[in-house]
Amino acid sequence: MPRQRLDRRVNVSVVVWTLGVLAVDSFTKWWVRRNVAIAGRHVLGPLWLRVTYNSGISFSLNATGPIVTALINLVIVLGLAFVALQATPGLATVGFGLLLGGGTSNEIDRLVHVPHQVTDFISVGWFPVFNVADAALTLGFVLLFFALLRGSRLVER
């Protein structure tokens, strides 16, 4: 019996979206760490730039275990990459690209800085301070949710 080759296609657009989020998020975190004081800088209306550091995950959950958080996040990002690279064209591609970019960027930020923390800096009123990667993660989930509501397949089989 002849061997069958695995016919797995990699969605290159997911990689492009991921790299785009990584670039924007990394640049903005670098910029605010060097140019914005802890007290913050008012931008417009309720929007402020305030540098904070989060050793946990969203909303500072598990802030007491940054190494465990980093390891769990790494496993999630690697699993997500496996699925995301097989995304179907359309909303799924953009949604998975935003998710993978946001998760990867926050993971890199967490691993590079000691103590292992993510830089957050966007402050809007009463809402917790967040960063570009967090916004990309949220938007990615929303897009995937809408794709599912429309009955779209998210990944190629």
C-alpha positions as CSV (number, residue, x, y, z in Angstrom):
1,M,0.0,0.0,0.0
2,P,1.5,3.4,-1.0
3,R,2.1,6.0,1.6
4,Q,-0.2,9.0,1.6
5,R,1.3,12.4,2.1
6,L,-0.3,14.7,4.6
7,D,-2.0,17.4,2.6
8,R,-1.9,20.2,5.1
9,R,-2.1,23.7,3.7
10,V,-0.7,26.6,5.7
11,N,-2.8,29.7,5.6
12,V,-0.1,32.3,4.9
13,S,-2.5,35.2,5.6
14,V,-2.8,34.0,9.2
15,V,1.0,34.4,9.4
16,V,0.8,37.9,7.9
17,W,-1.9,39.0,10.4
18,T,0.1,37.5,13.3
19,L,3.3,39.3,12.3
20,G,1.3,42.5,11.9
21,V,-0.1,42.3,15.4
22,L,3.4,41.4,16.8
23,A,5.0,44.4,15.1
24,V,2.4,46.9,16.2
25,D,2.1,45.6,19.7
26,S,5.9,45.3,20.2
27,F,6.5,48.8,18.9
28,T,3.8,50.4,21.1
29,K,5.0,48.6,24.2
30,W,8.6,49.6,23.5
31,W,7.5,53.2,22.9
32,V,5.4,53.6,26.1
33,R,8.0,52.0,28.3
34,R,10.5,54.7,27.1
35,N,8.2,57.7,26.7
36,V,5.3,57.6,29.1
37,A,5.7,58.1,32.8
38,I,3.8,55.8,35.3
39,A,1.5,58.8,36.1
40,G,0.3,58.6,32.5
41,R,-0.4,60.9,29.6
42,H,-3.8,62.1,28.6
43,V,-4.7,61.5,24.9
44,L,-8.3,62.5,24.4
45,G,-11.5,62.3,26.4
46,P,-11.4,59.2,28.6
47,L,-8.3,57.8,26.8
48,W,-5.0,57.8,28.7
49,L,-1.7,56.1,28.3
50,R,-0.7,54.6,31.7
51,V,2.1,52.2,32.0
52,T,1.3,49.2,34.2
53,Y,2.6,45.7,34.3
54,N,0.5,42.5,34.6
55,S,2.1,39.3,35.8
56,G,-1.2,37.4,35.4
57,I,-3.5,36.9,32.5
58,S,-6.6,39.0,31.5
59,F,-7.8,41.1,34.4
60,S,-4.7,40.2,36.4
61,L,-6.0,36.6,37.0
62,N,-3.2,34.4,38.5
63,A,-0.9,37.3,39.1
64,T,0.9,35.4,41.8
65,G,2.2,32.7,39.5
66,P,3.8,34.3,36.5
67,I,6.0,31.3,35.6
68,V,3.0,29.0,35.6
69,T,1.0,31.6,33.6
70,A,3.8,31.8,31.0
71,L,4.0,28.0,30.6
72,I,0.3,27.6,30.3
73,N,0.1,30.5,27.8
74,L,3.0,29.0,25.8
75,V,1.1,25.7,25.4
76,I,-2.1,27.5,24.4
77,V,-0.2,29.6,21.8
78,L,1.4,26.5,20.3
79,G,-1.9,24.7,20.1
80,L,-3.6,27.7,18.6
81,A,-0.8,28.0,16.0
82,F,-1.4,24.4,14.9
83,V,-5.2,25.2,14.4
84,A,-4.8,28.7,13.1
85,L,-2.5,27.9,10.3
86,Q,-5.3,25.8,8.8
87,A,-7.9,28.6,8.9
88,T,-10.4,28.9,6.1
89,P,-10.2,32.2,4.1
90,G,-12.3,35.1,5.4
91,L,-13.2,36.0,9.0
92,A,-11.6,32.9,10.3
93,T,-8.2,33.9,8.8
94,V,-8.4,37.4,10.3
95,G,-9.8,36.1,13.7
96,F,-7.1,33.4,14.1
97,G,-4.4,35.8,12.9
98,L,-5.4,38.4,15.6
99,L,-5.7,35.7,18.3
100,L,-2.3,34.2,17.4
101,G,-0.6,37.6,17.1
102,G,-2.0,38.9,20.4
103,G,-1.3,35.7,22.3
104,T,2.2,35.4,20.9
105,S,3.1,39.0,21.5
106,N,2.0,38.9,25.1
107,E,3.9,35.7,25.6
108,I,7.1,37.2,24.2
109,D,6.6,40.3,26.4
110,R,6.1,38.0,29.5
111,L,9.2,35.9,28.7
112,V,11.5,38.7,27.8
113,H,10.9,40.9,30.9
114,V,12.0,40.1,34.4
115,P,10.0,39.8,36.4
116,H,7.8,38.1,33.9
117,Q,5.1,40.7,33.2
118,V,3.1,42.0,30.2
119,T,3.2,45.8,29.6
120,D,-0.3,47.3,29.6
121,F,-0.8,51.0,28.7
122,I,-4.2,51.8,27.2
123,S,-6.6,53.2,29.8
124,V,-10.2,54.0,29.0
125,G,-12.3,55.2,31.9
126,W,-13.2,52.5,34.5
127,F,-12.1,49.6,32.2
128,P,-8.8,47.7,33.2
129,V,-5.6,48.9,31.4
130,F,-4.8,46.8,28.4
131,N,-2.5,46.8,25.3
132,V,-2.7,46.3,21.5
133,A,-2.3,42.5,21.9
134,D,-5.2,42.4,24.3
135,A,-7.4,44.3,21.8
136,A,-6.3,42.0,19.0
137,L,-7.2,38.9,21.1
138,T,-10.7,40.4,21.9
139,L,-11.3,41.3,18.3
140,G,-10.1,37.9,17.1
141,F,-12.6,36.1,19.4
142,V,-15.4,38.4,18.2
143,L,-14.6,37.7,14.6
144,L,-14.5,33.9,15.2
145,F,-17.7,34.1,17.1
146,F,-19.4,35.9,14.2
147,A,-18.0,33.4,11.7
148,L,-19.5,30.6,13.7
149,L,-22.9,32.4,13.9
150,R,-22.8,32.7,10.1
151,G,-22.2,28.9,9.9
152,S,-18.7,29.3,8.5
153,R,-16.1,26.5,8.9
154,L,-13.2,27.9,10.8
155,V,-10.5,25.4,9.6
156,E,-9.8,23.4,6.5
157,R,-10.2,19.7,7.0
